[in-house]
Amino acid sequence: MKIIQVTDVHLDRRGERRFGADLHQRLASCIAHINAHHADAALCVFTGDLTETGAPESYADLRVALSRLSVPYRLLPGNHDRRANLVAAFPETPVDENGFVQSVHDTGNEVLLFLDCLAEGRIEGELCESRLAWLDARLEEAAGRAAYVFMHHPPVGLGLPQLDPLGLEDAERLLGRLQRHGNVRHIFFGHVHRDIAGTVAGIPFSAQRGLNARFALALDRSSEIVEQAPPSYAVILIDSAGGRVVVHGCDFLEQWPTYSAETGERITADMAPDRA
């Protein structure tokens, strides 16, 4: 099964440039690239910060952009989003019995679980008892099958002094449940605007830098510097029967000279990377 993960779109008003980039054009390029190269994906998951301010007009623009995506998609809120405006613009988006944007994609062989960790008005993420109870029930229903969790906030410290205080609060409550059920194979998230992979509580995780600017790598201090690095989305390959998860980062705007691996001859001319 192939899954596409796109994160941290941060759509704002049309015509604005954020850290030098037009994010409306960037999203359009991302969608066109997915359509051209991964139209066979089972699902495209947007792991939060769909907009910059949660404004209704930004979700309206997002809906127009996603109408061009040939792959089915799921939307998750991030701290920059507003749940009510998201659901109003995308009324078909599944919500749980308490109105949280949480849902399941069940293939029969495995389940993908989408968590809503938005704490309205705060940067940090939260999973209240009702959201965790929903997760418990879904994992119980999936007992014996592999489960994969998608969310916005990281449930683990990443060694980044600026960002670690802004992750998921009381992450141990989530991780304890995942360990107890024992069938979660991977956690996918965004929020940190960097490509990061590791393991927490015995469960592999990965983060994507997404479509917005990348936070500078600062392990020994808090840094307010962001870099206009190439935007990226993830191509996730899942083989639950074989116990395999592979995550490829795709820098979809980058174009480099190519050569024949057999002859060493150049195939295309040099092209400067397009980072618009």
Helices and strands as residue ranges (DSSP letters): E 2-6, H 23-37, E 43-47, H 56-66, E 73-76, H 83-89, E 103-106, E 110-114, H 129-141, E 146-150, G 164-166, H 171-181, E 184-189, E 196-200, E 203-207, E 214-215, E 226-227, E 233-239, E 244-250
